[in-house]
């Protein structure tokens, strides 16, 4: 009984967005409500190819518990994911696969590049390794480190959450966004 009471008091509700409230009403903008919902229900697709993926496994485990951020539902189908997490060394041969996964994700989609290898090729300055995934797909947040600790991965996810929360609903239709995708040759 005691335990149940403690658990109940530990429940933290998501803060409501800015708005106007009075007796029996609360008004805010659609952007803010959608941002709040998206921010707290991110479905990540883990694209893990090597050691950084192990750090991600720790991030998902009970101690770090990514579920606290509403991100416990991993998606292994790009069509049901909105955050692509790239973790590990990406060989040039793997580049087209990564790009295809990105292209299969529906908008809005975000990309988190985890670890030195995904961000810049890391220590593998060789002919066979892609020197950063931003050569083939756009990246929203970079997490440095070899490997980054789970705290750093969580920090990256919180930065993504901030982007998700504050993004205008019109951004994806803007000429700037389309021009950015065109630079990558993505329609
Ligand atoms: S950044 Fe370091 S830990 Fe991460 S995949 Fe590369 S070599 Fe492994």
Backbone and ligand atoms as CSV (ligand in chain L), in Angstrom:
chain,resi,resn,atom,element,x,y,z
A,1,UNK,N,N,0.840,-1.203,0.000
A,1,UNK,CA,C,0.000,0.000,0.000
A,1,UNK,C,C,0.873,1.252,0.000
A,2,UNK,N,N,1.893,1.157,0.919
A,2,UNK,CA,C,2.841,2.267,1.008
A,2,UNK,C,C,3.513,2.525,-0.338
A,3,UNK,N,N,3.948,1.378,-0.980
A,3,UNK,CA,C,4.658,1.493,-2.256
A,3,UNK,C,C,3.776,2.148,-3.302
A,4,UNK,N,N,2.506,1.770,-3.333
A,4,UNK,CA,C,1.591,2.329,-4.337
A,4,UNK,C,C,1.470,3.834,-4.171
A,5,UNK,N,N,1.374,4.263,-2.889
A,5,UNK,CA,C,1.246,5.702,-2.656
A,5,UNK,C,C,2.483,6.449,-3.126
A,6,UNK,N,N,3.665,5.858,-2.860
A,6,UNK,CA,C,4.910,6.500,-3.276
A,6,UNK,C,C,4.959,6.628,-4.785
A,7,UNK,N,N,4.598,5.525,-5.482
A,7,UNK,CA,C,4.624,5.557,-6.941
A,7,UNK,C,C,3.714,6.657,-7.477
A,8,UNK,N,N,2.542,6.752,-6.873
A,8,UNK,CA,C,1.600,7.744,-7.388
A,8,UNK,C,C,2.134,9.158,-7.249
A,9,UNK,N,N,2.827,9.434,-6.127
A,9,UNK,CA,C,3.347,10.780,-5.949
A,9,UNK,C,C,4.550,11.041,-6.855
A,10,UNK,N,N,5.176,9.955,-7.362
A,10,UNK,CA,C,6.332,10.127,-8.244
A,10,UNK,C,C,5.925,10.473,-9.672
A,11,UNK,N,N,4.679,10.331,-10.004
A,11,UNK,CA,C,4.248,10.572,-11.390
A,11,UNK,C,C,4.342,12.066,-11.688
A,12,UNK,N,N,5.091,12.372,-12.760
A,12,UNK,CA,C,5.233,13.780,-13.146
A,12,UNK,C,C,4.487,13.999,-14.455
A,13,UNK,N,N,3.617,14.948,-14.465
A,13,UNK,CA,C,2.869,15.238,-15.682
A,13,UNK,C,C,3.666,16.195,-16.554
A,14,UNK,N,N,3.474,16.075,-17.854
A,14,UNK,CA,C,4.125,16.979,-18.790
A,14,UNK,C,C,3.573,18.387,-18.573
A,15,UNK,N,N,4.493,19.362,-18.626
A,15,UNK,CA,C,4.029,20.747,-18.444
A,15,UNK,C,C,3.177,21.189,-19.613
A,16,UNK,N,N,2.149,21.921,-19.319
A,16,UNK,CA,C,1.302,22.391,-20.416
A,16,UNK,C,C,1.984,23.563,-21.114
A,17,UNK,N,N,1.688,23.748,-22.404
A,17,UNK,CA,C,2.329,24.856,-23.113
A,17,UNK,C,C,1.820,26.208,-22.627
A,18,UNK,N,N,2.524,27.264,-23.063
A,18,UNK,CA,C,2.069,28.615,-22.716
A,18,UNK,C,C,0.685,28.854,-23.283
A,19,UNK,N,N,-0.111,29.602,-22.556
A,19,UNK,CA,C,-1.450,29.890,-23.065
A,19,UNK,C,C,-2.212,30.742,-22.073
A,20,UNK,N,N,-3.482,30.831,-22.293
A,20,UNK,CA,C,-4.357,31.625,-21.421
A,20,UNK,C,C,-5.338,30.688,-20.756
A,21,UNK,N,N,-5.488,30.861,-19.449
A,21,UNK,CA,C,-6.445,29.997,-18.791
A,21,UNK,C,C,-7.267,30.770,-17.785
A,22,UNK,N,N,-8.438,30.274,-17.576
A,22,UNK,CA,C,-9.339,30.851,-16.594
A,22,UNK,C,C,-10.205,29.736,-16.066
A,23,UNK,N,N,-11.286,30.094,-15.403
A,23,UNK,CA,C,-12.160,29.063,-14.839
A,23,UNK,C,C,-12.803,28.278,-15.983
A,24,UNK,N,N,-12.411,27.016,-16.118
A,24,UNK,CA,C,-13.060,26.141,-17.098
A,24,UNK,C,C,-12.541,26.241,-18.514
A,25,UNK,N,N,-11.471,27.001,-18.746
A,25,UNK,CA,C,-10.943,27.009,-20.120
A,25,UNK,C,C,-9.427,27.171,-20.131
A,26,UNK,N,N,-8.841,26.687,-21.208
A,26,UNK,CA,C,-7.412,26.877,-21.450
A,26,UNK,C,C,-7.242,27.052,-22.952
A,27,UNK,N,N,-6.578,28.104,-23.369
A,27,UNK,CA,C,-6.410,28.349,-24.806
A,27,UNK,C,C,-4.937,28.514,-25.136
A,28,UNK,N,N,-4.520,27.871,-26.214
A,28,UNK,CA,C,-3.147,28.027,-26.691
A,28,UNK,C,C,-3.160,27.827,-28.195
A,29,UNK,N,N,-1.991,27.821,-28.825
A,29,UNK,CA,C,-1.984,27.664,-30.285
A,29,UNK,C,C,-1.799,26.192,-30.652
A,30,UNK,N,N,-2.252,25.838,-31.851
A,30,UNK,CA,C,-2.159,24.445,-32.319
A,30,UNK,C,C,-0.696,24.003,-32.384
A,31,UNK,N,N,0.189,24.891,-32.855
A,31,UNK,CA,C,1.629,24.579,-32.928
A,31,UNK,C,C,2.150,24.037,-31.595
A,32,UNK,N,N,1.759,24.715,-30.533
A,32,UNK,CA,C,2.300,24.357,-29.206
A,32,UNK,C,C,1.747,23.015,-28.730
A,33,UNK,N,N,0.470,22.756,-28.996
A,33,UNK,CA,C,-0.118,21.485,-28.552
A,33,UNK,C,C,0.486,20.322,-29.338
A,34,UNK,N,N,0.608,20.507,-30.656
A,34,UNK,CA,C,1.193,19.451,-31.488
A,34,UNK,C,C,2.653,19.231,-31.080
A,35,UNK,N,N,3.379,20.329,-30.842
A,35,UNK,CA,C,4.785,20.222,-30.423
A,35,UNK,C,C,4.909,19.458,-29.116
A,36,UNK,N,N,4.022,19.745,-28.170
A,36,UNK,CA,C,4.068,19.060,-26.878
A,36,UNK,C,C,3.816,17.555,-27.060
A,37,UNK,N,N,2.818,17.214,-27.886
A,37,UNK,CA,C,2.488,15.802,-28.090
A,37,UNK,C,C,3.633,15.077,-28.796
A,38,UNK,N,N,4.174,15.696,-29.826
A,38,UNK,CA,C,5.266,15.043,-30.573
A,38,UNK,C,C,6.499,14.871,-29.704
A,39,UNK,N,N,6.806,15.920,-28.948
A,39,UNK,CA,C,8.010,15.899,-28.113
A,39,UNK,C,C,8.000,14.726,-27.135
A,40,UNK,N,N,6.836,14.396,-26.634
A,40,UNK,CA,C,6.751,13.363,-25.605
A,40,UNK,C,C,6.311,12.001,-26.134
A,41,UNK,N,N,6.380,11.833,-27.449
A,41,UNK,CA,C,6.015,10.518,-28.008
A,41,UNK,C,C,6.889,10.230,-29.231
A,42,UNK,N,N,8.183,10.500,-29.076
A,42,UNK,CA,C,9.101,10.270,-30.201
A,42,UNK,C,C,9.312,8.765,-30.387
A,43,UNK,N,N,9.201,8.311,-31.624
A,43,UNK,CA,C,9.465,6.903,-31.944
A,43,UNK,C,C,10.809,6.822,-32.645
A,44,UNK,N,N,11.843,6.353,-31.957
A,44,UNK,CA,C,13.175,6.309,-32.580
A,44,UNK,C,C,13.386,5.030,-33.403
A,45,UNK,N,N,14.142,5.193,-34.472
A,45,UNK,CA,C,14.618,4.029,-35.228
A,45,UNK,C,C,16.120,3.921,-34.977
A,46,UNK,N,N,16.567,2.914,-34.226
A,46,UNK,CA,C,18.004,2.804,-33.963
A,46,UNK,C,C,18.730,2.162,-35.141
A,47,UNK,N,N,19.581,2.929,-35.782
A,47,UNK,CA,C,20.402,2.414,-36.883
A,47,UNK,C,C,21.794,2.227,-36.303
A,48,UNK,N,N,21.986,1.098,-35.651
A,48,UNK,CA,C,23.223,0.879,-34.887
A,48,UNK,C,C,24.087,-0.130,-35.603
A,49,UNK,N,N,25.311,0.268,-35.915
A,49,UNK,CA,C,26.186,-0.627,-36.674
A,49,UNK,C,C,27.367,-1.138,-35.859
A,50,UNK,N,N,27.718,-0.454,-34.780
A,50,UNK,CA,C,28.856,-0.948,-33.992
A,50,UNK,C,C,28.793,-0.462,-32.551
A,51,UNK,N,N,29.959,-0.188,-31.940
A,51,UNK,CA,C,30.040,-0.017,-30.489
A,51,UNK,C,C,29.076,1.030,-29.917
A,52,UNK,N,N,28.839,2.135,-30.617
A,52,UNK,CA,C,27.927,3.153,-30.080
A,52,UNK,C,C,26.537,2.567,-29.845
A,53,UNK,N,N,26.188,1.548,-30.613
A,53,UNK,CA,C,24.902,0.890,-30.423
A,53,UNK,C,C,24.786,0.256,-29.045
A,54,UNK,N,N,25.947,-0.189,-28.507
A,54,UNK,CA,C,25.935,-0.797,-27.169
A,54,UNK,C,C,25.579,0.269,-26.123
A,55,UNK,N,N,26.109,1.491,-26.332
A,55,UNK,CA,C,25.758,2.582,-25.407
A,55,UNK,C,C,24.263,2.861,-25.478
A,56,UNK,N,N,23.722,2.743,-26.673
A,56,UNK,CA,C,22.280,2.965,-26.815
A,56,UNK,C,C,21.494,1.891,-26.049
A,57,UNK,N,N,21.994,0.643,-26.096
A,57,UNK,CA,C,21.316,-0.427,-25.345
A,57,UNK,C,C,21.286,-0.075,-23.866
A,58,UNK,N,N,22.409,0.471,-23.369
A,58,UNK,CA,C,22.438,0.890,-21.961
A,58,UNK,C,C,21.435,2.020,-21.730
A,59,UNK,N,N,21.315,2.909,-22.710
A,59,UNK,CA,C,20.389,4.037,-22.565
A,59,UNK,C,C,18.945,3.540,-22.469
A,60,UNK,N,N,18.673,2.427,-23.145
A,60,UNK,CA,C,17.316,1.881,-23.111
A,60,UNK,C,C,17.055,1.064,-21.846
A,61,UNK,N,N,18.132,0.666,-21.156
A,61,UNK,CA,C,17.987,-0.216,-19.996
A,61,UNK,C,C,17.363,0.494,-18.799
A,62,UNK,N,N,17.169,-0.299,-17.727
A,62,UNK,CA,C,16.405,0.196,-16.581
A,62,UNK,C,C,17.065,1.391,-15.900
A,63,UNK,N,N,18.419,1.441,-15.916
A,63,UNK,CA,C,19.092,2.495,-15.156
A,63,UNK,C,C,18.866,3.871,-15.785
A,64,UNK,N,N,19.081,3.964,-17.094
A,64,UNK,CA,C,18.917,5.270,-17.770
A,64,UNK,C,C,17.489,5.461,-18.270
A,65,UNK,N,N,16.847,4.404,-18.691
A,65,UNK,CA,C,15.404,4.355,-18.906
A,65,UNK,C,C,14.873,5.454,-19.842
A,66,UNK,N,N,15.156,5.253,-21.116
A,66,UNK,CA,C,14.697,6.244,-22.102
A,66,UNK,C,C,13.174,6.382,-22.124
A,67,UNK,N,N,12.498,5.380,-21.582
A,67,UNK,CA,C,11.031,5.427,-21.554
A,67,UNK,C,C,10.521,6.654,-20.799
A,68,UNK,N,N,11.360,7.204,-19.922
A,68,UNK,CA,C,10.939,8.412,-19.191
A,68,UNK,C,C,10.638,9.563,-20.134
A,69,UNK,N,N,11.196,9.493,-21.346
A,69,UNK,CA,C,11.013,10.584,-22.307
A,69,UNK,C,C,9.923,10.254,-23.330
A,70,UNK,N,N,9.187,9.168,-23.084
A,70,UNK,CA,C,8.147,8.771,-24.031
A,70,UNK,C,C,8.714,8.118,-25.273
A,71,UNK,N,N,9.977,7.693,-25.199
A,71,UNK,CA,C,10.644,7.144,-26.384
A,71,UNK,C,C,10.911,5.650,-26.258
A,72,UNK,N,N,10.117,4.951,-25.458
A,72,UNK,CA,C,10.416,3.535,-25.258
A,72,UNK,C,C,9.997,2.677,-26.434
A,73,UNK,N,N,9.175,3.208,-27.303
A,73,UNK,CA,C,8.676,2.403,-28.407
A,73,UNK,C,C,9.636,2.554,-29.588
A,74,UNK,N,N,10.566,1.612,-29.706
A,74,UNK,CA,C,11.487,1.670,-30.845
A,74,UNK,C,C,10.770,1.174,-32.082
A,75,UNK,N,N,11.142,1.753,-33.205
A,75,UNK,CA,C,10.536,1.326,-34.456
A,75,UNK,C,C,11.614,0.756,-35.358
A,76,UNK,N,N,11.376,-0.442,-35.859
A,76,UNK,CA,C,12.326,-1.008,-36.811
A,76,UNK,C,C,11.773,-0.933,-38.223
A,77,UNK,N,N,10.696,-0.177,-38.363
A,77,UNK,CA,C,10.193,0.156,-39.698
A,77,UNK,C,C,10.325,1.670,-39.866
A,78,UNK,N,N,11.041,2.130,-40.912
A,78,UNK,CA,C,11.191,3.582,-41.075
A,78,UNK,C,C,9.852,4.293,-41.249
A,79,UNK,N,N,8.863,3.575,-41.734
A,79,UNK,CA,C,7.564,4.216,-41.986
A,79,UNK,C,C,6.816,4.508,-40.695
A,80,UNK,N,N,7.282,3.939,-39.607
A,80,UNK,CA,C,6.615,4.191,-38.324
A,80,UNK,C,C,7.587,4.830,-37.336
A,81,UNK,N,N,8.542,5.584,-37.843
A,81,UNK,CA,C,9.515,6.215,-36.951
A,81,UNK,C,C,9.612,7.693,-37.293
A,82,UNK,N,N,9.926,8.501,-36.291
A,82,UNK,CA,C,10.137,9.917,-36.601
A,82,UNK,C,C,11.508,10.417,-36.159
A,83,UNK,N,N,12.297,9.571,-35.509
A,83,UNK,CA,C,13.667,9.962,-35.152
A,83,UNK,C,C,14.630,8.868,-35.589
A,84,UNK,N,N,15.502,9.206,-36.526
A,84,UNK,CA,C,16.523,8.256,-36.971
A,84,UNK,C,C,17.768,8.480,-36.117
A,85,UNK,N,N,18.151,7.451,-35.358
A,85,UNK,CA,C,19.346,7.558,-34.518
A,85,UNK,C,C,20.436,6.721,-35.175
A,86,UNK,N,N,21.466,7.391,-35.671
A,86,UNK,CA,C,22.547,6.680,-36.357
A,86,UNK,C,C,23.705,6.539,-35.380
A,87,UNK,N,N,24.067,5.280,-35.088
A,87,UNK,CA,C,25.054,5.032,-34.036
A,87,UNK,C,C,26.056,4.016,-34.540
A,88,UNK,N,N,27.267,4.464,-34.812
A,88,UNK,CA,C,28.292,3.522,-35.230
A,88,UNK,C,C,28.983,3.953,-36.507
A,89,UNK,N,N,29.953,3.142,-36.882
A,89,UNK,CA,C,30.719,3.411,-38.096
A,89,UNK,C,C,29.846,3.100,-39.307
A,90,UNK,N,N,29.785,4.042,-40.238
A,90,UNK,CA,C,28.993,3.799,-41.448
A,90,UNK,C,C,29.964,3.645,-42.623
A,91,UNK,N,N,30.081,2.423,-43.099
A,91,UNK,CA,C,30.935,2.181,-44.264
A,91,UNK,C,C,30.274,2.813,-45.493
A,92,UNK,N,N,31.085,3.180,-46.464
A,92,UNK,CA,C,30.522,3.799,-47.667
A,92,UNK,C,C,29.511,2.875,-48.336
A,93,UNK,N,N,29.758,1.570,-48.257
A,93,UNK,CA,C,28.806,0.619,-48.834
A,93,UNK,C,C,27.454,0.683,-48.132
A,94,UNK,N,N,27.466,1.070,-46.858
A,94,UNK,CA,C,26.230,1.138,-46.081
A,94,UNK,C,C,25.473,2.446,-46.333
A,95,UNK,N,N,26.181,3.442,-46.914
A,95,UNK,CA,C,25.577,4.758,-47.144
A,95,UNK,C,C,24.235,4.706,-47.861
A,96,UNK,N,N,24.133,4.026,-49.011
A,96,UNK,CA,C,22.850,3.990,-49.722
A,96,UNK,C,C,21.732,3.358,-48.899
A,97,UNK,N,N,22.088,2.410,-48.038
A,97,UNK,CA,C,21.063,1.771,-47.195
A,97,UNK,C,C,20.528,2.792,-46.184
A,98,UNK,N,N,21.471,3.517,-45.560
A,98,UNK,CA,C,21.070,4.535,-44.591
A,98,UNK,C,C,20.191,5.592,-45.258
A,99,UNK,N,N,20.579,5.990,-46.413
A,99,UNK,CA,C,19.811,7.010,-47.127
A,99,UNK,C,C,18.409,6.494,-47.488
A,100,UNK,N,N,18.331,5.241,-47.875
A,100,UNK,CA,C,17.023,4.678,-48.209
A,100,UNK,C,C,16.114,4.639,-46.976
A,101,UNK,N,N,16.703,4.279,-45.842
A,101,UNK,CA,C,15.927,4.273,-44.593
A,101,UNK,C,C,15.393,5.677,-44.320
A,102,UNK,N,N,16.263,6.679,-44.473
A,102,UNK,CA,C,15.836,8.068,-44.238
A,102,UNK,C,C,14.702,8.450,-45.191
A,103,UNK,N,N,14.865,8.092,-46.443
A,103,UNK,CA,C,13.855,8.476,-47.440
A,103,UNK,C,C,12.520,7.786,-47.185
A,104,UNK,N,N,12.555,6.625,-46.543
A,104,UNK,CA,C,11.293,5.920,-46.281
A,104,UNK,C,C,10.554,6.472,-45.071
A,105,UNK,N,N,11.218,7.322,-44.292
A,105,UNK,CA,C,10.537,7.913,-43.133
A,105,UNK,C,C,9.629,9.040,-43.599
A,106,UNK,N,N,8.474,9.117,-42.965
A,106,UNK,CA,C,7.534,10.181,-43.320
A,106,UNK,C,C,7.917,11.465,-42.584
A,107,UNK,N,N,7.560,12.599,-43.143
A,107,UNK,CA,C,7.724,13.872,-42.437
A,107,UNK,C,C,6.651,13.997,-41.358
A,108,UNK,N,N,6.946,14.653,-40.254
A,108,UNK,CA,C,8.226,15.221,-39.885
A,108,UNK,C,C,9.188,14.146,-39.362
A,109,UNK,N,N,10.459,14.292,-39.723
A,109,UNK,CA,C,11.476,13.320,-39.297
A,109,UNK,C,C,12.702,14.091,-38.828
A,110,UNK,N,N,13.361,13.518,-37.852
A,110,UNK,CA,C,14.564,14.153,-37.315
A,110,UNK,C,C,15.693,13.127,-37.303
A,111,UNK,N,N,16.927,13.635,-37.279
A,111,UNK,CA,C,18.085,12.725,-37.302
A,111,UNK,C,C,19.047,13.094,-36.175
A,112,UNK,N,N,19.418,12.092,-35.390
A,112,UNK,CA,C,20.398,12.263,-34.326
A,112,UNK,C,C,21.630,11.444,-34.697
A,113,UNK,N,N,22.762,12.124,-34.806
A,113,UNK,CA,C,24.008,11.442,-35.149
A,113,UNK,C,C,24.773,11.187,-33.857
A,114,UNK,N,N,24.934,9.914,-33.498
A,114,UNK,CA,C,25.504,9.562,-32.194
A,114,UNK,C,C,26.925,9.030,-32.360
A,115,UNK,N,N,27.874,9.733,-31.755
A,115,UNK,CA,C,29.252,9.248,-31.722
A,115,UNK,C,C,30.102,9.806,-32.845
A,116,UNK,N,N,31.408,9.753,-32.603
A,116,UNK,CA,C,32.366,10.340,-33.542
A,116,UNK,C,C,32.271,9.709,-34.929
A,117,UNK,N,N,32.051,8.397,-34.992
A,117,UNK,CA,C,32.017,7.725,-36.302
A,117,UNK,C,C,30.875,8.260,-37.157
A,118,UNK,N,N,29.672,8.304,-36.581
A,118,UNK,CA,C,28.524,8.779,-37.360
A,118,UNK,C,C,28.679,10.261,-37.704
A,119,UNK,N,N,29.275,11.037,-36.789
A,119,UNK,CA,C,29.395,12.485,-37.010
A,119,UNK,C,C,30.481,12.827,-38.022
A,120,UNK,N,N,31.592,12.077,-37.986
A,120,UNK,CA,C,32.728,12.509,-38.805
A,120,UNK,C,C,33.601,11.369,-39.323
A,121,UNK,N,N,33.200,10.150,-39.142
A,121,UNK,CA,C,34.058,9.015,-39.502
A,121,UNK,C,C,34.928,8.573,-38.342
A,122,UNK,N,N,35.034,9.432,-37.310
A,122,UNK,CA,C,35.796,9.074,-36.111
A,122,UNK,C,C,37.255,8.775,-36.414
A,123,UNK,N,N,37.748,7.740,-35.787
A,123,UNK,CA,C,39.164,7.399,-35.985
A,123,UNK,C,C,39.396,6.718,-37.332
A,124,UNK,N,N,38.318,6.398,-38.028
A,124,UNK,CA,C,38.468,5.636,-39.272
A,124,UNK,C,C,38.562,6.564,-40.479
A,125,UNK,N,N,39.713,7.237,-40.569
A,125,UNK,CA,C,39.938,8.144,-41.695
A,125,UNK,C,C,40.478,7.307,-42.856
A,126,UNK,N,N,39.622,6.498,-43.430
A,126,UNK,CA,C,40.078,5.565,-44.453
A,126,UNK,C,C,39.161,5.630,-45.677
A,127,UNK,N,N,39.593,4.974,-46.733
A,127,UNK,CA,C,38.863,5.026,-48.006
A,127,UNK,C,C,37.479,4.398,-47.907
A,128,UNK,N,N,37.253,3.518,-46.928
A,128,UNK,CA,C,36.021,2.731,-46.935
A,128,UNK,C,C,34.934,3.270,-46.022
A,129,UNK,N,N,35.271,4.280,-45.196
A,129,UNK,CA,C,34.309,4.749,-44.187
A,129,UNK,C,C,33.787,6.129,-44.557
A,130,UNK,N,N,32.483,6.286,-44.447
A,130,UNK,CA,C,31.851,7.577,-44.696
A,130,UNK,C,C,32.315,8.571,-43.639
A,131,UNK,N,N,32.807,9.722,-44.079
A,131,UNK,CA,C,33.362,10.701,-43.133
A,131,UNK,C,C,32.264,11.627,-42.609
A,132,UNK,N,N,31.245,11.025,-42.052
A,132,UNK,CA,C,30.127,11.789,-41.484
A,132,UNK,C,C,28.851,11.532,-42.280
A,133,UNK,N,N,27.773,11.214,-41.560
A,133,UNK,CA,C,26.521,10.887,-42.271
A,133,UNK,C,C,25.887,12.117,-42.905
A,134,UNK,N,N,26.329,13.325,-42.472
A,134,UNK,CA,C,25.728,14.513,-43.083
A,134,UNK,C,C,26.205,14.720,-44.521
A,135,UNK,N,N,27.032,13.799,-45.008
A,135,UNK,CA,C,27.377,13.841,-46.435
A,135,UNK,C,C,26.255,13.256,-47.278
A,136,UNK,N,N,25.383,12.490,-46.653
A,136,UNK,CA,C,24.312,11.869,-47.447
A,136,UNK,C,C,22.904,12.179,-46.946
A,137,UNK,N,N,22.748,12.516,-45.671
A,137,UNK,CA,C,21.421,12.898,-45.156
A,137,UNK,C,C,21.586,14.082,-44.191
A,138,UNK,N,N,20.541,14.912,-44.064
A,138,UNK,CA,C,20.650,16.032,-43.122
A,138,UNK,C,C,20.596,15.552,-41.672
A,139,UNK,N,N,21.372,16.214,-40.826
A,139,UNK,CA,C,21.434,15.842,-39.399
A,139,UNK,C,C,20.923,17.011,-38.564
A,140,UNK,N,N,20.114,16.709,-37.545
A,140,UNK,CA,C,19.595,17.771,-36.673
A,140,UNK,C,C,20.478,18.002,-35.454
A,141,UNK,N,N,20.929,16.918,-34.824
A,141,UNK,CA,C,21.743,17.069,-33.606
A,141,UNK,C,C,22.906,16.076,-33.662
A,142,UNK,N,N,24.088,16.555,-33.278
A,142,UNK,CA,C,25.289,15.705,-33.226
A,142,UNK,C,C,25.630,15.418,-31.761
A,143,UNK,N,N,25.932,14.168,-31.465
A,143,UNK,CA,C,26.398,13.806,-30.126
A,143,UNK,C,C,27.857,13.372,-30.259
A,144,UNK,N,N,28.795,14.128,-29.668
A,144,UNK,CA,C,30.211,13.769,-29.797
A,144,UNK,C,C,30.585,12.638,-28.841
A,145,UNK,N,N,31.794,12.102,-29.044
A,145,UNK,CA,C,32.299,11.102,-28.100
A,145,UNK,C,C,32.571,9.776,-28.780
A,146,UNK,N,N,33.498,9.013,-28.174
A,146,UNK,CA,C,33.865,7.711,-28.737
A,146,UNK,C,C,34.100,6.730,-27.603
A,147,UNK,N,N,33.079,6.071,-27.098
A,147,UNK,CA,C,31.674,6.311,-27.414
A,147,UNK,C,C,31.101,7.389,-26.501
A,148,UNK,N,N,30.006,8.010,-26.881
A,148,UNK,CA,C,29.325,8.901,-25.935
A,148,UNK,C,C,28.656,8.080,-24.843
A,149,UNK,N,N,28.663,8.612,-23.642
A,149,UNK,CA,C,27.988,7.906,-22.547
A,149,UNK,C,C,26.470,8.045,-22.720
A,150,UNK,N,N,25.710,7.164,-22.048
A,150,UNK,CA,C,24.247,7.278,-22.143
A,150,UNK,C,C,23.735,8.673,-21.778
A,151,UNK,N,N,24.406,9.336,-20.822
A,151,UNK,CA,C,23.967,10.689,-20.458
A,151,UNK,C,C,24.047,11.622,-21.671
A,152,UNK,N,N,25.091,11.431,-22.495
A,152,UNK,CA,C,25.235,12.289,-23.678
A,152,UNK,C,C,24.152,11.970,-24.714
A,153,UNK,N,N,23.839,10.678,-24.845
A,153,UNK,CA,C,22.770,10.306,-25.787
A,153,UNK,C,C,21.444,10.908,-25.326
A,154,UNK,N,N,21.207,10.850,-24.021
A,154,UNK,CA,C,19.974,11.441,-23.486
A,154,UNK,C,C,19.971,12.944,-23.722
A,155,UNK,N,N,21.139,13.574,-23.549
A,155,UNK,CA,C,21.237,15.013,-23.810
A,155,UNK,C,C,20.883,15.314,-25.271
A,156,UNK,N,N,21.386,14.462,-26.184
A,156,UNK,CA,C,21.056,14.645,-27.604
A,156,UNK,C,C,19.568,14.499,-27.853
A,157,UNK,N,N,18.961,13.530,-27.203
A,157,UNK,CA,C,17.515,13.328,-27.376
A,157,UNK,C,C,16.742,14.519,-26.821
A,158,UNK,N,N,17.221,15.083,-25.711
A,158,UNK,CA,C,16.532,16.261,-25.161
A,158,UNK,C,C,16.662,17.460,-26.090
A,159,UNK,N,N,17.795,17.549,-26.800
A,159,UNK,CA,C,17.954,18.642,-27.772
A,159,UNK,C,C,16.992,18.415,-28.955
A,160,UNK,N,N,16.869,17.148,-29.357
A,160,UNK,CA,C,15.882,16.834,-30.404
A,160,UNK,C,C,14.478,17.194,-29.907
A,161,UNK,N,N,14.189,16.845,-28.660
A,161,UNK,CA,C,12.870,17.164,-28.109
A,161,UNK,C,C,12.598,18.667,-28.179
A,162,UNK,N,N,13.639,19.458,-27.890
A,162,UNK,CA,C,13.461,20.914,-27.942
A,162,UNK,C,C,13.123,21.363,-29.371
A,163,UNK,N,N,13.847,20.769,-30.356
A,163,UNK,CA,C,13.552,21.108,-31.752
A,163,UNK,C,C,12.123,20.718,-32.105
A,164,UNK,N,N,11.741,19.505,-31.692
A,164,UNK,CA,C,10.403,18.994,-32.014
A,164,UNK,C,C,9.334,19.901,-31.410
A,165,UNK,N,N,9.574,20.305,-30.175
A,165,UNK,CA,C,8.579,21.103,-29.458
A,165,UNK,C,C,8.399,22.489,-30.079
A,166,UNK,N,N,9.490,23.052,-30.561
A,166,UNK,CA,C,9.434,24.451,-30.993
A,166,UNK,C,C,9.309,24.612,-32.503
A,167,UNK,N,N,9.285,23.495,-33.225
A,167,UNK,CA,C,9.240,23.612,-34.686
A,167,UNK,C,C,7.866,24.081,-35.161
A,168,UNK,N,N,7.878,25.009,-36.079
A,168,UNK,CA,C,6.610,25.467,-36.653
A,168,UNK,C,C,6.008,24.366,-37.515
A,169,UNK,N,N,4.693,24.273,-37.496
A,169,UNK,CA,C,4.022,23.254,-38.325
A,169,UNK,C,C,4.250,23.515,-39.807
A,170,UNK,N,N,4.624,24.744,-40.135
A,170,UNK,CA,C,4.811,25.088,-41.556
A,170,UNK,C,C,6.240,24.859,-42.045
A,171,UNK,N,N,7.159,24.550,-41.116
A,171,UNK,CA,C,8.578,24.488,-41.515
A,171,UNK,C,C,8.807,23.521,-42.673
A,172,UNK,N,N,8.162,22.370,-42.630
A,172,UNK,CA,C,8.424,21.332,-43.642
A,172,UNK,C,C,7.946,21.745,-45.027
A,173,UNK,N,N,7.043,22.732,-45.077
A,173,UNK,CA,C,6.572,23.207,-46.389
A,173,UNK,C,C,7.346,24.436,-46.855
A,174,UNK,N,N,8.283,24.888,-46.039
A,174,UNK,CA,C,8.957,26.145,-46.365
A,174,UNK,C,C,9.967,25.950,-47.504
A,175,UNK,N,N,10.208,26.992,-48.303
A,175,UNK,CA,C,11.204,26.894,-49.372
A,175,UNK,C,C,12.593,26.575,-48.839
A,176,UNK,N,N,12.928,27.079,-47.630
A,176,UNK,CA,C,14.262,26.818,-47.069
A,176,UNK,C,C,14.444,25.326,-46.808
A,177,UNK,N,N,13.414,24.699,-46.263
A,177,UNK,CA,C,13.520,23.273,-45.953
A,177,UNK,C,C,13.643,22.457,-47.244
A,178,UNK,N,N,12.831,22.838,-48.249
A,178,UNK,CA,C,12.896,22.101,-49.514
A,178,UNK,C,C,14.256,22.300,-50.183
A,179,UNK,N,N,14.790,23.514,-50.078
A,179,UNK,CA,C,16.112,23.775,-50.671
A,179,UNK,C,C,17.178,22.938,-49.971
A,180,UNK,N,N,17.053,22.794,-48.647
A,180,UNK,CA,C,18.017,21.984,-47.893
A,180,UNK,C,C,17.967,20.513,-48.355
A,181,UNK,N,N,16.747,19.985,-48.523
A,181,UNK,CA,C,16.631,18.593,-48.993
A,181,UNK,C,C,17.158,18.455,-50.417
A,182,UNK,N,N,16.888,19.481,-51.239
A,182,UNK,CA,C,17.362,19.436,-52.631
A,182,UNK,C,C,18.881,19.359,-52.697
A,183,UNK,N,N,19.540,20.024,-51.733
A,183,UNK,CA,C,20.996,19.974,-51.695
A,183,UNK,C,C,21.500,18.540,-51.556
A,184,UNK,N,N,20.683,17.736,-50.868
A,184,UNK,CA,C,21.031,16.310,-50.698
A,184,UNK,C,C,20.471,15.452,-51.825
A,185,UNK,N,N,19.785,16.096,-52.769
A,185,UNK,CA,C,19.188,15.331,-53.869
A,185,UNK,C,C,17.983,14.531,-53.426
A,186,UNK,N,N,17.338,14.996,-52.322
A,186,UNK,CA,C,16.148,14.286,-51.821
A,186,UNK,C,C,14.925,15.098,-52.203
A,187,UNK,N,N,13.948,14.452,-52.794
A,187,UNK,CA,C,12.723,15.165,-53.236
A,187,UNK,C,C,11.844,15.466,-52.042
L,1,LIG,S1,S,32.490,6.518,-32.148
L,1,LIG,FE1,FE,33.872,5.079,-31.095
L,1,LIG,S2,S,32.472,3.819,-29.876
L,1,LIG,FE2,FE,31.227,4.836,-31.454
L,1,LIG,S3,S,31.133,3.410,-33.177
L,1,LIG,FE3,FE,32.870,4.771,-33.513
L,1,LIG,S4,S,34.650,3.666,-32.665
L,1,LIG,FE4,FE,32.799,2.736,-31.822
